[in-house]
């Protein structure tokens, strides 16, 4: 889990300079459209996560987790699904604290864009929010760490329960992902070497 998270954080971190450059180039009308789009997403999030019936939300969380795992393992049997469901059910719903964090960073980002904040400062803000988790409520940050531990333990239990062909499928998918990441890294190194000339 930690290795995957580190890879994801590094991928996000590497994409942020280009995103910050794009944001730095936005004009007032584009910023207004961006704000309107954020507001639409906030309405959708509130409807789908904050105001959703708790039982329906729990069922949706189980289904999302099942689909995510089955992309790697293939179809889970009923015992394997039960193992995964127990893990998902052990993780508290963090939609409210996540929403509070998201609304706060949106407010700060829009203020920075309207103020004409330069690209490198925008990049620093994005790294802080999206990679370093700055601005998380301390209780929520602690809950996220506990959730990662629950997920690691739950996936370990599930891995033991996988049939050999499911493990082989997951291993193949991991090898493909690793190969793709190596190609991306090699391409970035070639680009950096070319740019240094």
C-alpha positions as CSV (number, residue, x, y, z in Angstrom):
1,X,0.0,0.0,0.0
2,X,2.7,2.5,1.0
3,X,4.7,1.7,-2.2
4,X,1.6,2.3,-4.4
5,X,0.8,5.5,-2.5
6,X,4.4,6.7,-3.0
7,X,4.2,6.0,-6.7
8,X,0.9,7.8,-7.0
9,X,2.2,10.8,-5.0
10,X,5.3,10.9,-7.3
11,X,3.1,10.7,-10.4
12,X,0.9,13.6,-9.1
13,X,3.9,15.6,-8.1
14,X,5.4,15.3,-11.6
15,X,2.2,16.4,-13.3
16,X,1.7,19.5,-11.1
17,X,4.2,21.9,-12.8
18,X,2.3,21.6,-16.1
19,X,-1.0,22.0,-14.3
20,X,0.3,25.1,-12.5
21,X,1.6,26.6,-15.7
22,X,-1.9,26.1,-17.3
23,X,-3.6,27.6,-14.3
24,X,-1.2,30.6,-14.3
25,X,-2.4,31.3,-17.9
26,X,-6.1,31.4,-17.1
27,X,-8.0,34.6,-17.8
28,X,-10.9,36.0,-15.7
29,X,-13.6,34.3,-17.8
30,X,-11.8,31.0,-17.7
31,X,-11.5,31.3,-13.9
32,X,-15.2,31.9,-13.7
33,X,-15.9,28.8,-15.8
34,X,-13.5,26.8,-13.6
35,X,-15.4,28.0,-10.5
36,X,-18.7,27.1,-12.0
37,X,-17.4,23.6,-12.8
38,X,-16.2,23.2,-9.2
39,X,-19.6,24.3,-7.9
40,X,-21.3,21.6,-10.1
41,X,-19.0,19.0,-8.8
42,X,-19.6,20.1,-5.2
43,X,-23.4,19.8,-5.7
44,X,-22.9,16.3,-7.2
45,X,-20.6,15.3,-4.3
46,X,-23.1,16.5,-1.7
47,X,-25.9,14.6,-3.3
48,X,-23.9,11.4,-3.8
49,X,-21.9,11.3,-0.6
50,X,-23.1,13.8,2.1
51,X,-26.9,13.5,1.7
52,X,-27.0,9.9,0.5
53,X,-28.8,7.2,2.6
54,X,-26.2,5.6,4.8
55,X,-27.2,2.1,3.8
56,X,-27.1,2.9,0.1
57,X,-23.7,4.7,0.6
58,X,-22.3,1.6,2.4
59,X,-23.5,-0.6,-0.4
60,X,-22.0,1.7,-3.0
61,X,-18.6,1.7,-1.2
62,X,-18.6,-2.2,-1.1
63,X,-19.5,-2.3,-4.9
64,X,-16.7,0.3,-5.7
65,X,-14.2,-1.8,-3.8
66,X,-15.3,-5.0,-5.4
67,X,-15.0,-3.6,-8.9
68,X,-11.5,-2.2,-8.1
69,X,-10.2,-5.5,-6.8
70,X,-11.9,-7.5,-9.6
71,X,-10.0,-5.4,-12.2
72,X,-6.9,-7.1,-10.8
73,X,-8.0,-10.5,-9.7
74,X,-11.0,-11.4,-11.9
75,X,-14.4,-12.3,-10.4
76,X,-14.4,-12.8,-6.6
77,X,-16.4,-15.7,-5.1
78,X,-18.9,-15.1,-2.2
79,X,-16.3,-15.8,0.5
80,X,-13.8,-13.5,-1.0
81,X,-16.5,-10.8,-1.4
82,X,-17.4,-11.2,2.2
83,X,-13.7,-10.7,3.2
84,X,-13.5,-7.5,1.1
85,X,-16.9,-6.3,2.5
86,X,-15.6,-6.7,6.1
87,X,-12.6,-4.5,5.2
88,X,-14.7,-1.8,3.6
89,X,-17.2,-1.8,6.4
90,X,-14.3,-1.3,8.9
91,X,-13.4,2.0,7.3
92,X,-15.3,4.9,8.6
93,X,-17.0,7.1,6.0
94,X,-14.8,10.2,5.6
95,X,-17.0,12.1,3.1
96,X,-17.8,15.0,5.5
97,X,-14.2,15.8,6.5
98,X,-13.0,15.3,2.9
99,X,-15.7,17.7,1.7
100,X,-14.6,20.3,4.3
101,X,-11.0,20.0,3.1
102,X,-12.0,20.1,-0.5
103,X,-14.1,23.2,-0.2
104,X,-11.3,25.0,1.7
105,X,-8.7,24.3,-0.9
106,X,-11.0,25.3,-3.7
107,X,-11.6,28.6,-1.9
108,X,-7.9,29.2,-1.5
109,X,-7.1,28.1,-5.1
110,X,-9.7,30.4,-6.6
111,X,-8.4,33.3,-4.5
112,X,-4.9,32.6,-5.6
113,X,-6.0,32.5,-9.3
114,X,-7.9,35.8,-9.0
115,X,-4.9,37.4,-7.3
116,X,-2.7,36.4,-10.3
117,X,-0.5,34.1,-8.2
118,X,2.5,32.9,-10.2
119,X,2.9,29.3,-11.5
120,X,5.5,28.2,-9.0
121,X,3.5,29.4,-6.0
122,X,0.4,27.6,-7.4
123,X,2.5,24.5,-7.8
124,X,3.5,24.7,-4.2
125,X,-0.1,25.0,-3.1
126,X,-1.1,22.0,-5.2
127,X,1.7,19.9,-3.8
128,X,0.7,20.9,-0.3
129,X,-2.9,19.9,-0.8
130,X,-2.7,16.9,-3.1
131,X,0.5,15.2,-2.1
132,X,1.4,16.4,1.4
133,X,-2.2,16.7,2.8
134,X,-1.7,20.2,4.2
135,X,-4.9,21.6,5.5
136,X,-6.3,18.2,6.7
137,X,-8.0,18.4,10.1
138,X,-5.6,16.5,12.4
139,X,-8.3,14.0,13.4
140,X,-9.0,13.3,9.7
141,X,-5.3,12.9,8.9
142,X,-5.1,10.3,11.8
143,X,-8.1,8.6,10.4
144,X,-6.6,8.4,7.0
145,X,-3.5,6.7,8.4
146,X,-5.7,4.2,10.3
147,X,-7.6,3.6,7.1
148,X,-4.4,2.8,5.2
149,X,-3.6,0.2,7.9
150,X,-7.0,-1.3,7.7
151,X,-6.8,-1.5,3.9
152,X,-3.3,-3.1,4.0
153,X,-4.6,-5.7,6.5
154,X,-7.8,-6.4,4.6
155,X,-6.0,-6.8,1.3
156,X,-3.5,-9.2,2.9
157,X,-6.4,-11.3,4.1
158,X,-8.0,-11.2,0.6
159,X,-4.7,-12.1,-1.0
160,X,-4.5,-15.3,1.1
161,X,-8.1,-16.1,0.0
162,X,-7.4,-15.7,-3.8
163,X,-7.2,-18.8,-5.9
164,X,-3.9,-19.4,-7.8
165,X,-5.3,-18.2,-11.1
166,X,-6.5,-15.0,-9.5
167,X,-3.1,-14.4,-7.9
168,X,-1.5,-15.0,-11.3
169,X,-3.8,-12.5,-13.0
170,X,-3.1,-9.9,-10.4
171,X,0.7,-10.5,-10.7
172,X,0.5,-10.1,-14.4
173,X,-1.4,-6.8,-14.1
174,X,1.3,-5.6,-11.6
175,X,4.1,-6.6,-14.0
176,X,2.3,-4.6,-16.8
177,X,1.9,-1.6,-14.5
178,X,5.6,-1.8,-13.5
179,X,6.7,-2.0,-17.1
180,X,4.5,1.0,-18.0
181,X,6.0,3.0,-15.1
182,X,9.5,2.1,-16.1
183,X,8.8,3.3,-19.7
184,X,7.4,6.6,-18.3
185,X,10.4,7.1,-16.1
186,X,12.8,6.3,-19.0
187,X,11.0,8.8,-21.2
188,X,11.2,11.5,-18.5
189,X,15.0,10.8,-18.1
190,X,15.5,11.0,-21.8
191,X,13.5,14.3,-22.0
192,X,15.5,15.7,-19.0
193,X,18.8,14.7,-20.7
194,X,17.7,16.3,-24.0
195,X,16.6,19.5,-22.2
196,X,19.9,19.8,-20.4
197,X,21.8,20.0,-23.7
